[in-house]
C-alpha cells in the first residue's frame, strides 16, 4: 500500500506543480514514520514516472535531484534505478540519466552499515555494465549514415561518463570488491566489453576510437587495481650490508645448509631493499671474496673456498629461475663481474691469499653452470689478465710449490662422487682395497678438502652415512682370522675418527639419520649423542651410558693392564669403546689409591692409544666430563691422564696409517678439551700436527662486561658498514652467554641511540644481519617482549621518535618476513612470506627456550560456531565493526577465519602484537608510540606484493581498518584493499565500509 501511495503522491505533486522543496516537505508529511525512502524505492519510482514519454519529465527529475542532494535516497538505489533503464533509443532520456550520474559519481560515499556499503559496490558495478551497454548501442548506430552524427555525440557522452567513473581510484576499488562479491556480474561486464570491442571498428581511427580504447583499458584495470606504487630500484647505492652479512654468515657457519633457504632469504632481501640484479650479484661475490681473504688458515679456509667456488654458483643457478624482469639473468651476472673487475685491490688480495687467479677459476665454474656465455667468460678473463700485469707477484720462493686451494677443491668435487660409489660396494669382498682408499683420504689435507667439497655440494650427509654403515660393518667378527683382524680394526678406527671430525667441524646433525627403526640405532650415533662432548653440552660422567656390563669392564681392565699390546682378532670394538670409560674410572681410582703406580698407568695409556686411536678418543670424552665434576685439588691425575692419551706413540709396532690417524685424533681431542681446559685454567700442549688450531675460539676480552663488549663491537661494525666474520662469532658468543632477551634488548637499545638518519638505516641492515644468528627466537623476543614494553611504557616513548623509531619499525618487519609463518588447514589460499628454514647451526644450540607462548600470551579463541555465523551472516554484528571495547568478537582477524594454528609461537605473538596496535590506534591519547604504530603499518603495506595480501596482516583485527583510515598517510583505497583479506566475505564488507567512508 505504501508503494501505491508513493506513486500517487508523485502524481499529485506533478499535477499541482509543486516545487522541489515543497515536494520534499509534503512527502515527509505523507510518510512520517516507518520504512526509509530506499526501502520504498523512491529513486526507482521517480525515474519510472519521469521516463514515461520520449523525453524525460523535468519536474519529476527535479524531485529526484533534490532527493539526491538532500540525501533522502542513497547513491546505490539511484545507480540501481538508472541501470534498469534499457531503451537507449530515447536519446534525451539517456542524456538526463547521464547528467544525474554527473551529480555524484566522482564523490561516492556511504556512512551506513557495511551491508549498505556492499550494496553501493554492487550498484556501481551495475552502473558500469549499463554504461558499457549504452556505449555499445551507440557504437553500433554510428555505422548508420542518417544517425551517425547523433550517435557519435551520444557515444562521446557515454565515454566521458565512463572515464569520469573509472578515473577515481575509490570507484575502481569499490568495483573490485563487487567483482569478488559477485563473479557472475563481472562476467556480464566482460561480455559487454567484448561487444563494445567488436563495434569499435565502426569508428575507424577517429579521436572517439582512441577515447573508447582508453575506457576499455580502464575497465580492465578494475580486475585488480595496482595496489601499491612500484618503487624504483636503488641505483644510487653500491653497498648492501644485509646481503653481505647473509652470505658471510652462511659461509662461516652453515656450509652444509641446503641452498634453497639461502636463495629464498637472499631474494627476500633483494625485494625488500629493491636492489638491482647486477649490484645484488656483485654484493654476493664481494662477500665471498672478503670471506676468503679474512678467514683463518686451515679447515676454515678450505670451507670458504668450497663455499665460493662450489656452493655459490649453485645458488646463482637457483636465483636464475626467479623472475628478474625484462633483462636476462646471465647479462646481470656478466655486469656484476664487470663491476667486480674494477675492485682490483680486493681481487689482488684474494689472489695472494689463494696463490692463484681466483677470478679466472670462478668465471670458468660459472660458465660451466650456464651463468655466463663463453664469449663473456673469455672477455672477462682477458680483462683480469691485463689487470694482473700490474698486480703483486703471486709466486714466491715460499709458496711456489704450494698447490692453490681453489684448484684442489674443484678437483675434489668429482673425487667425492667416486668415493661415494666405492663406499657402496660390498665391504666384505675387498676390505684391504677399501682400506687403501681410506688411507689416501687421510694423507695431508685430503680429508678436509673432500669434506669441504662434499659439504658445499650437499653430499656430506650421504658421505657421513656411508661411514656410519662402514663402522657398523666392523661389528661382524664371525670366523675372523688373524690376517683380517688388523684390517677390521683399522676400518673401525678410521671411520670412527672421520665421523668424530665431521661432527666437530660441521655439526652432529650431519651424521644423525632421519629415521632409524627402534633398537637399530647405529653405534656411532648412540655414542655421539650420549658420550661425545660438544660446545654447550654438559655430560654426566655417572650416566648409565658410561656404565656398561661390569664383566666386560673387568676383562678390558685386565687386558689393558696385563698385555704388552692390544689384541686385534675377534675384538668387538664398539663394546670396547663403550666400556673404556668405566675401565678408565677403575684405573684412575686404583692410581689415586696407590694400587698401581705411574709406570703402570703409562703402560695402560700406551695400550689404549697404541693401535686404535678411537679408544683414546672415548677415554678422553669421559675424562672431560669427569674433570668438570671435580674440585680444583682433585683434577691433577685426570688431567695428567688426558696429557698421556693426547701424546702419540713414536714406535714401529703400530698399525698402518698411524701418523695420519694421530693427526685427526689430536684435532678431535683438542676440540673436546677446549672448554674444560679453559674452565680449569689448565694448559695441555697438543702435538703440532699440521692441523689448524680451533678457529674463532676465546674471542671475548677477559674481565670486560659483556654489555660493553656488545656496544663496542656494534659501534665498530656500524662505523665499518658491514659485519666481518670475527664480529659474527663474537655476537654468536654473546648470544650464548647473555641469552636471547638480553641480546635482543641491548641491540634494540643500540639502534635507538642513533640520531642520524643514515646511521639508523645502516644500523637496521646490520641488525637484520645479526638476527640471522637465530632469526626465529630473536624475532619472537622482539615481538613478544621488547616492542610491547616500548609501546606500553610511557617513560620509553621518547626513544621511538624519528629517525630511530622509524628505523625500528623497519627493523621489526624484516625478520618477521623472513621467519616461517606456519599455516594449517587453510580454507582458501593466502600468500605466505618466504619460509626460511632453521639451519643446522641454529638447531644444534643448547639454549634456554622462550617461555611457553601459549600461557605467556593468552588469546581469546573465537568459537567455530561463532565464526560460521559471522561468515554466513548478511548483517554484521555491530560489535565487530564499531564497538570501542576490545571484546572477543572485535579481535576477530582473518587468521582466525582461516583457522591458522595459534599453537605456533610466532603466530600467537603476531596476533597479540596486532591487538596491542589496535588498542593504541583506538585510544584517546596519542604520542610517539602512535606514530611508531603508523610507521609499522606503513612498512607492512610497503612489503606487500602487488595484488596479494601478505600473511603478516592476516593477524590484524578487522576493527583496525576503520582506525587506520583515520591516519592521513593510510587513508587510501589502495591501502585498504591491500591490508584487508578480500577472499573472506567479512573482509570484503570491512573494506567496502572503510573505502566508502573515505
Buried (B, 14 or more C-beta within 10 A) or exposed (E): EEEEEBEEBBEEBBEEEBEBEEBBEBBEEEBEEEEEBBEBBBBBBBBBBBBEEEBBBEBBBBBBBBBBEEEBBBBBBBBBBBBEBEEBEBBEBBBBBBBBBEBBBEEBBBEBBBBBBBBBBBBBBBBBBBBBBBBBBBBBBBEEEEBEEBBBEBBBBBBBBBEBBBEBBBBBBBBBBBBBBBEEBBEBBEEBBEBBBEBBEBBEEEEBBEBBEBBBEBBEBBBBBEBBEEEEBEEEEEBBBBBBBBBBBBBBBBBBBEBEBBBBBBBBBBBBBEBBBBBBBBBBBBBBBBBBBBBBEBBBBBBBBBBBBBBBBBBBBBBBEBEBEEEEBBBBBBBBBBBBBEBBEBBBBBBBBBBBBBBBBBBBBBBEEEBBBEEBBEBBBEBBEEBBEEBEEBEEEEEEEEEBBBBBBBEBBEBBEEBBEEBEEEBEEEBEEBBEEBBBBBEBBBBBBBBBBBBBBBBBBEBBBBBBBBBBBBBEBEEBEEEBBBBBBBBBBBBBBBBBBBBBBBBBBBBBEEEEEEEEEBBBBBBBBBBBBBEEEEBEBEEEBBBBEEEBBBEBBEBBBEEEEBEBBEBBBBBBBBBBBBBBBBBBEBBEEEEBEEEBBEBBBBBBBBBBBBBBBBBBBBBBBBBBBBEEEEBEBBBBBBBBBBBBBEEEEBBBBBEBBBBBBBBBBBBBBBBBBEEBEBEBEBBEBEBBBBBBBEBEEEEEEBEEBBBEBBEEBBEEEBBBBBBBBBBBBBBBEBBBBBBBBBBBBBBBBBEEEEBBBBBBBBBBBBBBBBBBBBBBBBBBBBBBEBBEEEEBBEBBBBBBBBBBBBBBBBBBBBBBBBBEEEEEEBEBBBBBBBBBBBEBBEEEEBEEBEEBBEBEEBEEEBBEEBEEBEEBBEBBBBBEEBBEBBBBBBBBBBBBEBEBBBBBBBBBBBBBBBBBBBEEEEBBBBBBBBBBBBBBBBBBEEBEBBBBBBBBBBBBBBBBBEBEEBBBBBBBBBBBBBBBBBBBBBBBBBBBBB
